[in-house]
């Protein structure tokens, strides 16, 4: 295996990890910002007010994007496994 091939595999793995995590993390970020803004405007500083909506919406987004995420991971894994003979 050439060093460039190993670097390409690592780059693809990092890109896949970012693509898989992005919808859930972006949802948490947006909801956290909106809830933080509402808390600042209403001066309600309860921790559960910010925690519960984030968790609920992140679970909803994860369940909605799960087929796409699994398809991406299966495609990457099958490409990686099928590329083993050519890398030797």
C-alpha positions in Angstrom: 0.0 0.0 0.0 1.3 3.4 -1.0 1.3 6.2 1.6 -0.9 8.3 -0.6 -3.5 5.6 -0.7 -3.6 5.4 3.1 -4.0 9.2 3.3 -6.9 9.0 0.8 -8.6 6.4 2.9 -8.2 8.5 6.0 -9.5 11.6 4.3 -12.6 9.7 3.1 -13.2 8.4 6.6 -13.0 11.9 8.1 -15.3 13.3 5.4 -17.8 10.5 6.1 -17.7 11.1 9.8 -18.3 14.8 9.3 -21.2 14.1 6.9 -22.8 11.6 9.3 -22.5 13.9 12.3 -23.3 17.2 10.6 -27.2 17.0 10.6 -27.4 16.1 14.3 -24.7 18.6 15.3 -26.2 21.5 13.3 -29.6 20.8 14.7 -28.2 20.9 18.2 -26.4 24.2 17.4 -29.4 25.9 15.9 -31.8 24.8 18.7 -29.2 25.7 21.3 -28.9 29.2 19.9 -32.6 29.7 19.6 -33.3 28.5 23.1 -30.4 30.6 24.5 -31.9 33.6 22.8 -35.3 32.9 24.2 -33.8 32.4 27.7 -31.9 35.7 27.4 -35.0 37.5 26.4 -37.2 36.0 29.1 -34.5 35.8 31.8 -35.4 32.2 32.5 -32.1 30.5 33.3 -33.3 26.9 33.9 -30.9 24.2 32.5 -33.6 21.8 31.6 -35.2 24.4 29.3 -32.2 24.3 27.0 -31.4 20.6 27.4 -34.7 18.9 26.6 -35.6 20.7 23.3 -32.0 20.0 22.0 -32.2 16.3 22.9 -35.7 15.8 21.5 -34.9 17.6 18.2 -31.6 15.9 17.8 -33.3 12.5 18.2 -35.9 13.5 15.7 -33.3 14.5 13.1 -31.3 11.4 13.7 -34.3 9.2 13.2 -35.3 11.1 10.0 -31.8 11.0 8.5 -31.0 7.4 9.6 -31.6 5.7 6.2 -29.4 8.2 4.5 -26.7 7.9 7.1 -26.7 4.1 7.0 -26.6 4.2 3.2 -23.5 6.4 3.3 -21.8 4.1 5.8 -22.6 0.9 3.9 -21.4 2.4 0.6 -18.1 3.6 2.2 -17.6 0.2 3.9 -18.3 -1.8 0.7 -16.0 0.5 -1.3 -13.3 0.0 1.3 -13.6 -3.7 1.4 -13.8 -4.1 -2.4 -10.6 -2.0 -2.7 -8.5 -4.3 -0.5 -7.3 -6.5 -3.4 -6.1 -3.5 -5.4 -4.3 -2.0 -2.5 -2.1 -5.0 -1.9 
